[in-house]
Amino acid sequence: MNADFSIRLREAQKECDEVKQLYIEVCSSKENLTGLLECEQKAKRDLANLLDEQTQRLKKMQTDLDTEKQKLAELSSVPDPAEVQELRQALHIERDKVQALERDLEAAWERDNRYAATVTEEIEKAKIEAMQELQLTSKPTHPVVADRACSPMRDCKEAGDDVAIAVAKLAAQHQKQIEQVKQESVRCLANEISACEARHQKQLEQAEEEYSRNLATFRDLIDSKTHEVEVLKLAMLTERDKLRAERENSQMTEELKVCMKEVEQLTEQLQSCEKDWQTKLTAETNKWQARLVEHQQDVETERDKMAEAIAGWAEELQTLRKQHQESEMKATELQAKYQAAKKTARRYKQWADGKEQHVKQEWERIAVAFQNALEVLHAKAKAALMSTEGDSVVATQLEQQIQELRDKLVQYTPS
């Protein structure tokens, strides 16, 4: 009877060793899962750093746009206070939104750090408890040690479920934050660029209209002065022809002499008038020519200024478009990196699901084998009870222990 009991005890010890080996494998799998979780957290931190860099770049771009807006406001001759106030309010709103997103991102980052620290602490506690259980179960004592070795399995499974749920929540939250920041940044940049282009176009049209009006005014003034000069010339020629006709048509000598005297007087007066008119005409002509030259110089100066302003506006518009294209390229690159990270997370989830299914199958197989072994022990104990009455107490204790093992096995069996 003692020999049979020793054999049963050795078999139970062997089964306990197998259970301990399985538990060691499960702990190793848990460590691998922990390593993968750390890799995911590192990838998440890298994405967060990349998002911070993009946020800083967008802030810098926003600062540059503010500077350009101030320059355009200085160049504008007739600014609209209502429009400026509206743009300032929109800019303050966008800045408040960016600050709110930054605060949400920092809060999410702190929550992730706290949760990662909690998960790491729980994993370390589970490791310490597992090592203590292994040290206790490594001694060859009663077969009851199998129950101690199997006790952390439920905690391991719960920790694995918590880790999977935490990874899914963090991935969803991170994706949502990335989408929100990207949409807000693109919308803010598009609004700023559209507003700048509209202001540039409006200022250019106003400048062209003012230039056209000034040019038309100068041309009308020159035409009017030229017409006045022509009228004066025509009046002088008419008076001269009239005097000549009177001198040629005189019939009488006296009248001719008188007329000659008058003609001489008139000639002198005419010469004097011609000199006066010539002097006045020369002075007026020089005056209007000087004014014309001055106006032409002013027109050329205004034309050069407008050409420089148009060239500067075109260059600024080209710079803004180039910056917009760079922002779109960076957003596309971030989208590609995000898709790659999403594919990696999906592959990791598939691998974790397969690993969990494999662990469940192994556990079921071990549970079936352990149940069979318990049934064999129970049958042997019944046989020993029926054959030997002197060892009834030992058999009863053995049967109670087997029943306890069976109850605990049913209790710790994963659902």
C-alpha positions in Angstrom: 0.0 0.0 0.0 2.8 2.4 0.9 4.6 1.5 -2.4 1.4 2.2 -4.4 0.9 5.5 -2.5 4.5 6.4 -3.3 4.0 5.7 -6.9 0.8 7.8 -7.0 2.6 10.5 -5.2 5.5 10.5 -7.7 2.9 10.6 -10.6 1.2 13.5 -8.9 4.5 15.2 -8.5 5.3 14.6 -12.1 2.0 16.1 -13.2 2.7 19.1 -10.9 6.1 19.5 -12.6 4.3 19.5 -16.0 1.9 22.1 -14.8 4.8 24.2 -13.5 6.5 23.9 -16.9 3.3 25.0 -18.6 3.0 28.0 -16.2 6.6 28.9 -17.0 5.7 28.9 -20.7 2.7 31.0 -20.0 4.8 33.5 -18.1 7.3 33.6 -21.0 4.4 34.3 -23.4 3.3 37.1 -21.0 6.8 38.6 -21.1 6.7 38.5 -24.9 3.3 40.2 -24.9 4.8 42.8 -22.5 7.7 43.4 -24.9 5.3 43.8 -27.8 3.3 46.2 -25.7 6.4 48.2 -24.9 7.2 48.3 -28.6 3.7 49.6 -29.3 4.1 52.3 -26.6 7.4 53.3 -28.1 5.8 53.6 -31.5 3.0 55.6 -30.0 5.6 57.9 -28.3 7.3 58.3 -31.7 4.1 59.2 -33.3 3.3 61.7 -30.5 6.8 63.3 -31.0 6.2 63.5 -34.8 2.8 65.1 -34.1 4.4 67.6 -31.8 7.0 68.5 -34.5 4.2 69.0 -37.0 2.3 71.1 -34.6 5.4 73.3 -34.0 5.9 73.6 -37.8 2.2 74.6 -38.2 2.6 77.2 -35.4 5.7 78.6 -37.2 3.8 78.7 -40.5 0.9 80.4 -38.7 3.4 83.0 -37.3 4.8 83.6 -40.8 1.2 84.0 -42.1 0.6 86.5 -39.3 3.7 88.5 -40.4 2.6 88.5 -44.0 -0.8 89.6 -43.0 0.7 92.6 -41.1 2.8 93.5 -44.1 -0.2 93.4 -46.4 -2.2 95.5 -43.9 0.6 98.1 -44.0 0.6 98.1 -47.8 -3.1 98.5 -48.0 -4.1 102.2 -48.4 -7.7 101.9 -47.2 -8.0 99.1 -44.7 -11.4 97.8 -43.6 -11.6 97.8 -39.8 -14.5 95.3 -39.8 -12.7 92.9 -41.9 -9.5 93.2 -39.8 -11.5 92.7 -36.6 -13.2 89.6 -38.1 -9.9 88.2 -39.2 -8.4 88.8 -35.7 -11.4 87.1 -34.0 -11.0 84.1 -36.4 -7.3 84.0 -35.7 -7.9 84.0 -31.9 -10.5 81.3 -32.3 -8.1 79.1 -34.3 -5.4 79.7 -31.7 -7.7 78.7 -28.9 -8.6 75.6 -30.8 -4.9 74.7 -31.3 -4.2 75.3 -27.6 -7.2 73.2 -26.6 -6.0 70.4 -28.8 -2.5 70.7 -27.3 -4.0 70.5 -23.8 -6.1 67.4 -24.8 -3.0 65.8 -26.2 -1.0 66.5 -23.1 -3.8 65.1 -20.9 -4.1 62.0 -23.1 -0.3 61.5 -22.9 -0.4 61.8 -19.1 -3.2 59.3 -19.0 -1.3 56.9 -21.2 1.8 57.2 -19.1 -0.2 56.5 -15.9 -2.0 53.6 -17.4 1.3 52.2 -18.8 2.9 52.6 -15.3 -0.1 50.8 -13.7 0.1 47.9 -16.2 3.8 47.6 -15.8 3.5 47.6 -12.0 0.8 44.9 -12.2 2.9 42.8 -14.6 5.9 43.1 -12.2 3.7 42.1 -9.3 2.5 39.1 -11.3 6.1 38.2 -12.1 7.1 38.4 -8.4 4.1 36.3 -7.3 4.8 33.8 -10.0 8.5 33.5 -9.0 7.4 33.0 -5.4 4.9 30.3 -6.4 7.6 28.6 -8.5 10.0 28.7 -5.5 7.4 27.2 -3.2 6.3 24.6 -5.7 9.9 23.5 -6.6 10.1 21.5 -3.3 9.0 17.8 -3.6 6.1 17.9 -1.1 2.5 16.9 -1.2 0.6 16.9 -4.6 -1.4 19.8 -3.3 1.4 22.1 -4.7 -0.2 21.7 -8.2 -3.0 23.9 -7.0 -0.6 26.7 -6.0 1.2 26.5 -9.3 -2.1 26.9 -11.2 -3.4 29.8 -9.1 -1.9 32.7 -11.1 -3.3 31.6 -14.4 -6.5 33.6 -14.1 -4.6 36.7 -13.2 -2.3 36.2 -16.2 -5.3 35.9 -18.5 -7.0 39.0 -16.9 -3.8 41.0 -17.3 -3.6 40.0 -21.0 -7.2 41.1 -21.5 -6.5 44.4 -19.8 -3.4 45.0 -22.0 -5.3 44.2 -25.2 -8.2 46.5 -24.2 -5.7 49.3 -23.2 -3.9 49.0 -26.5 -7.2 49.2 -28.5 -8.3 52.2 -26.5 -5.0 54.0 -26.9 -4.9 53.3 -30.6 -8.4 54.6 -31.1 -7.8 57.7 -29.0 -4.5 58.4 -30.8 -6.1 58.0 -34.2 -8.9 60.4 -33.2 -6.5 63.0 -31.9 -4.4 62.8 -35.1 -7.5 63.2 -37.3 -8.7 66.2 -35.2 -5.3 68.0 -35.3 -4.8 67.3 -39.0 -8.3 68.6 -39.9 -7.9 71.8 -37.8 -4.5 72.5 -39.2 -5.6 72.0 -42.8 -8.7 74.1 -42.3 -6.8 76.9 -40.6 -4.1 77.0 -43.3 -6.7 76.9 -46.1 -8.7 79.8 -44.6 -5.5 81.9 -44.1 -4.4 81.3 -47.7 -7.8 82.1 -49.1 -8.1 85.3 -47.1 -4.6 86.4 -48.2 -5.3 85.7 -51.9 -8.6 87.6 -51.7 -6.9 90.6 -50.0 -4.1 90.6 -52.6 -6.6 90.4 -55.5 -8.7 93.2 -54.0 -5.8 95.5 -53.4 -4.4 94.8 -56.9 -7.8 95.7 -58.5 -8.1 98.9 -56.4 -4.6 100.0 -57.5 -5.3 99.3 -61.1 -8.5 101.3 -61.0 -6.8 104.2 -59.3 -4.0 104.2 -61.8 -6.5 104.2 -64.7 -8.4 107.1 -63.2 -5.3 109.2 -62.7 -4.0 108.4 -66.2 -7.4 109.4 -67.8 -7.4 112.7 -65.7 -3.9 113.6 -66.9 -4.8 112.9 -70.6 -7.9 115.0 -70.4 -5.9 117.9 -68.9 -3.3 117.7 -71.6 -5.9 117.6 -74.3 -7.7 120.7 -72.9 -4.5 122.7 -72.8 -3.5 121.7 -76.3 -7.0 122.8 -77.6 -6.6 126.2 -75.9 -3.2 126.7 -77.6 -4.7 125.8 -81.0 -7.6 128.2 -80.5 -5.2 131.1 -79.7 -3.1 130.3 -82.8 -6.3 130.3 -85.0 -7.4 133.7 -83.6 -4.1 135.2 -84.4 -4.0 134.0 -87.9 -7.6 135.2 -88.5 -6.7 138.7 -87.3 -3.6 138.8 -89.5 -5.6 137.8 -92.6 -8.2 140.4 -91.9 -5.6 143.2 -91.6 -4.0 142.1 -94.9 -7.3 142.1 -96.7 -8.2 145.6 -95.5 -4.8 146.9 -96.6 -5.1 145.3 -100.1 -8.7 146.4 -100.7 -8.3 150.2 -100.0 -9.2 152.2 -103.2 -8.4 155.7 -102.2 -5.0 157.1 -101.7 -5.9 159.1 -98.7 -7.7 156.2 -97.3 -4.7 154.2 -98.4 -2.4 156.5 -96.6 -4.6 156.6 -93.6 -4.9 152.9 -93.9 -1.2 152.6 -94.3 -0.7 154.7 -91.2 -3.3 152.6 -89.5 -1.8 149.5 -90.9 1.6 150.6 -89.7 0.2 151.4 -86.3 -1.7 148.2 -86.4 1.4 146.4 -87.6 3.3 147.9 -84.7 0.5 146.9 -82.3 0.3 143.6 -84.0 4.0 143.1 -83.6 3.8 144.2 -80.0 0.8 141.9 -79.5 2.6 139.1 -81.3 5.6 139.6 -79.1 3.4 139.7 -76.0 1.4 136.7 -77.2 4.5 134.9 -78.3 6.0 135.5 -74.9 2.9 134.5 -73.1 2.5 131.5 -75.4 6.1 130.5 -74.8 5.7 130.9 -71.1 2.4 128.9 -71.1 3.9 126.3 -73.4 6.9 125.9 -71.2 4.7 125.8 -68.1 2.4 123.2 -69.5 5.4 121.2 -70.9 7.0 121.3 -67.5 3.7 120.1 -66.0 3.4 117.5 -68.6 6.9 116.3 -68.0 6.2 116.3 -64.2 3.0 114.4 -64.7 4.7 111.9 -67.0 7.4 111.4 -64.4 4.7 110.9 -61.7 3.0 108.5 -63.9 6.2 106.6 -64.6 7.0 106.6 -60.8 3.5 105.3 -60.0 3.9 102.7 -62.7 7.2 101.6 -61.3 5.8 101.4 -57.8 2.8 99.4 -59.0 5.1 97.1 -61.0 7.2 96.6 -57.9 4.2 96.0 -55.7 2.7 93.6 -58.2 6.0 91.7 -58.4 6.2 91.6 -54.6 2.6 90.4 -54.3 3.2 87.7 -57.0 6.4 86.6 -55.2 4.5 86.5 -51.8 1.7 84.5 -53.4 4.2 82.1 -54.9 5.8 81.7 -51.5 2.4 81.0 -49.9 1.5 78.5 -52.5 4.9 76.8 -52.1 4.4 76.6 -48.3 0.9 75.2 -48.9 2.2 72.5 -51.2 4.9 71.6 -48.6 2.2 71.4 -45.9 0.1 69.1 -48.2 3.2 66.9 -48.8 3.9 66.7 -45.1 0.3 65.8 -44.4 0.4 63.1 -47.1 3.6 61.7 -45.5 2.0 61.7 -42.1 -1.0 59.9 -43.5 1.3 57.2 -45.0 3.1 56.7 -41.7 -0.1 56.5 -39.9 -1.4 53.8 -42.3 1.8 51.8 -41.8 1.4 52.0 -38.0 -2.2 51.0 -38.3 -1.3 47.9 -40.4 1.4 47.0 -37.8 -1.1 47.3 -35.0 -3.6 45.1 -37.0 -0.9 42.4 -37.6 0.0 42.5 -33.9 -3.7 42.1 -32.9 -4.0 39.1 -35.2 -0.8 37.5 -33.7 -2.1 38.1 -30.1 -5.4 36.5 -30.9 -3.7 33.5 -32.4 -1.4 33.2 -29.4 -4.3 33.5 -27.0 -6.2 30.8 -28.9 -3.2 28.5 -28.7 -2.8 29.1 -25.0 -6.5 28.2 -24.5 -6.2 25.0 -26.5 -3.1 24.0 -24.5 -4.9 24.7 -21.2 -7.9 22.6 -22.3 -5.5 19.7 -23.2 -3.7 19.9 -19.9 -7.0 20.2 -18.0 -8.3 17.0 -19.7 -5.1 15.1 -18.9 -5.2 16.3 -15.3 -8.8 15.3 -15.0 -8.0 11.8 -16.4 -5.1 11.5 -13.9 -7.4 12.5 -11.1 -10.0 9.9 -12.1 -7.3 7.3 -12.2 -6.1 8.3 -8.7 -9.7 8.3 -7.5 -10.3 4.8 -8.9 -7.1 3.5 -7.3 -8.1 5.1 -4.0 -11.5 3.4 -4.1 -9.7 0.1 -4.9 -7.4 0.6 -2.0 -10.3 1.4 0.3 -12.2 -1.7 -0.7 -9.1 -4.0 -0.4 -7.5 -2.7 2.8 -9.5 -1.6 5.8 -6.5 -0.6 7.9 -5.6 2.3 5.5 -9.1 3.7 5.4 -8.0 7.0 7.0 -5.2 7.5 4.4 -7.5 6.6 1.6 -10.2 9.0 2.9 -7.6 11.8 3.1 -6.4 11.0 -0.4 -10.0 11.0 -1.7 -10.6 14.4 0.0 -7.5 15.8 -1.6 -8.4 14.5 -5.0 -11.9 16.1 -4.6 -10.3 19.4 -3.6 -8.0 19.3 -6.6 -11.0 18.6 -8.9 -12.9 21.5 -7.4 -10.1 23.9 -7.8 -9.4 22.7 -11.3 -13.1 23.4 -12.1 -12.8 26.7 -10.4 -9.7 27.9 -12.3 -10.7 26.5 -15.6 -10.9 29.5 -18.1 -14.4 30.1 -19.5 
